[in-house]
Amino acid sequence: MADQNSVVAFQFIFDGKSMKDLVDTNPNKIVCTVSIVEEITKDGRKVGALKIIAAGTLPGGVETGLIIEGCPRPPCDPL
């Protein structure tokens, strides 16, 4: 949870089962990468949107092979 003196800038929701599957690959670290991607809005405008993926790495930086994608809030709900 955020410190009461901080302001939440962005939230991304990860599916619990997908996150468990990632953790079950027994990674040394989990690396979250944020990118800016082009999206089309419902009214047809091109906009920049944030995308976040999580991947497990082993010693030496080798990826475990499983990558999961977070869903921004909104529209995703943490419940």
DRENDO-1510 file (C-alpha; in Angstrom, 1 decimal, always signed):
<recs>
REC; n; res; u; v; w
REC; 1; MET; +0.0; +0.0; +0.0 .
REC; 2; ALA; +1.2; +3.5; -0.7 .
REC; 3; ASP; +2.5; +5.7; +2.1 .
REC; 4; GLN; -0.1; +8.3; +3.1 .
REC; 5; ASN; +2.3; +11.1; +2.0 .
REC; 6; SER; +2.6; +9.7; -1.5 .
REC; 7; VAL; +0.4; +10.1; -4.5 .
REC; 8; VAL; -0.5; +7.0; -6.6 .
REC; 9; ALA; +0.6; +7.7; -10.2 .
REC; 10; PHE; -0.2; +4.4; -11.9 .
REC; 11; GLN; -1.4; +1.0; -10.9 .
REC; 12; PHE; -1.1; -2.3; -12.9 .
REC; 13; ILE; -2.9; -5.4; -11.9 .
REC; 14; PHE; -1.4; -8.8; -12.4 .
REC; 15; ASP; -3.5; -12.0; -12.4 .
REC; 16; GLY; -2.6; -14.0; -9.2 .
REC; 17; LYS; -2.4; -17.4; -11.0 .
REC; 18; SER; -0.2; -15.9; -13.7 .
REC; 19; MET; +2.1; -14.3; -11.1 .
REC; 20; LYS; +2.3; -17.7; -9.2 .
REC; 21; ASP; +3.2; -19.4; -12.5 .
REC; 22; LEU; +6.0; -16.9; -12.9 .
REC; 23; VAL; +7.2; -17.4; -9.4 .
REC; 24; ASP; +7.0; -21.1; -9.8 .
REC; 25; THR; +9.7; -20.9; -12.6 .
REC; 26; ASN; +12.0; -20.3; -9.6 .
REC; 27; PRO; +13.6; -17.1; -10.9 .
REC; 28; ASN; +16.5; -15.3; -9.2 .
REC; 29; LYS; +14.8; -12.0; -9.8 .
REC; 30; ILE; +11.5; -10.7; -11.3 .
REC; 31; VAL; +12.0; -7.8; -13.7 .
REC; 32; CYS; +9.1; -5.5; -14.6 .
REC; 33; THR; +9.6; -3.5; -17.8 .
REC; 34; VAL; +7.4; -0.5; -18.6 .
REC; 35; SER; +7.1; +0.6; -22.3 .
REC; 36; ILE; +5.1; +3.2; -24.1 .
REC; 37; VAL; +3.0; +1.7; -26.9 .
REC; 38; GLU; +0.6; +3.1; -29.4 .
REC; 39; GLU; -3.1; +2.4; -28.8 .
REC; 40; ILE; -6.3; +3.4; -30.5 .
REC; 41; THR; -9.1; +4.8; -28.4 .
REC; 42; LYS; -12.8; +3.9; -28.8 .
REC; 43; ASP; -13.3; +7.1; -30.8 .
REC; 44; GLY; -10.4; +6.2; -33.1 .
REC; 45; ARG; -7.6; +8.5; -31.8 .
REC; 46; LYS; -4.0; +7.2; -31.6 .
REC; 47; VAL; -2.6; +7.7; -28.1 .
REC; 48; GLY; +0.4; +6.6; -26.1 .
REC; 49; ALA; -0.3; +4.1; -23.4 .
REC; 50; LEU; +1.9; +2.4; -20.7 .
REC; 51; LYS; +2.4; -1.3; -20.9 .
REC; 52; ILE; +4.1; -3.4; -18.2 .
REC; 53; ILE; +5.4; -6.9; -18.4 .
REC; 54; ALA; +7.0; -9.1; -15.8 .
REC; 55; ALA; +9.7; -11.7; -16.5 .
REC; 56; GLY; +11.7; -14.0; -14.3 .
REC; 57; THR; +15.5; -14.1; -14.7 .
REC; 58; LEU; +18.1; -16.6; -13.6 .
REC; 59; PRO; +21.7; -15.8; -12.6 .
REC; 60; GLY; +23.5; -14.2; -15.5 .
REC; 61; GLY; +20.3; -12.5; -16.7 .
REC; 62; VAL; +18.9; -15.5; -18.6 .
REC; 63; GLU; +15.1; -15.2; -18.8 .
REC; 64; THR; +13.0; -18.1; -17.5 .
REC; 65; GLY; +10.8; -18.0; -20.6 .
REC; 66; LEU; +7.5; -16.9; -19.0 .
REC; 67; ILE; +6.4; -13.3; -19.4 .
REC; 68; ILE; +3.2; -12.0; -18.0 .
REC; 69; GLU; +1.5; -8.7; -18.8 .
REC; 70; GLY; -0.1; -6.3; -16.3 .
REC; 71; CYS; -3.4; -4.6; -16.9 .
REC; 72; PRO; -3.7; -0.9; -16.1 .
REC; 73; ARG; -6.2; +0.4; -13.6 .
REC; 74; PRO; -8.5; +1.6; -15.0 .
REC; 75; PRO; -9.9; -0.3; -16.7 .
REC; 76; CYS; -8.8; -3.3; -14.7 .
REC; 77; ASP; -10.1; -3.8; -11.2 .
REC; 78; PRO; -8.0; -5.3; -8.4 .
REC; 79; LEU; -11.0; -7.2; -7.0 .
</recs>
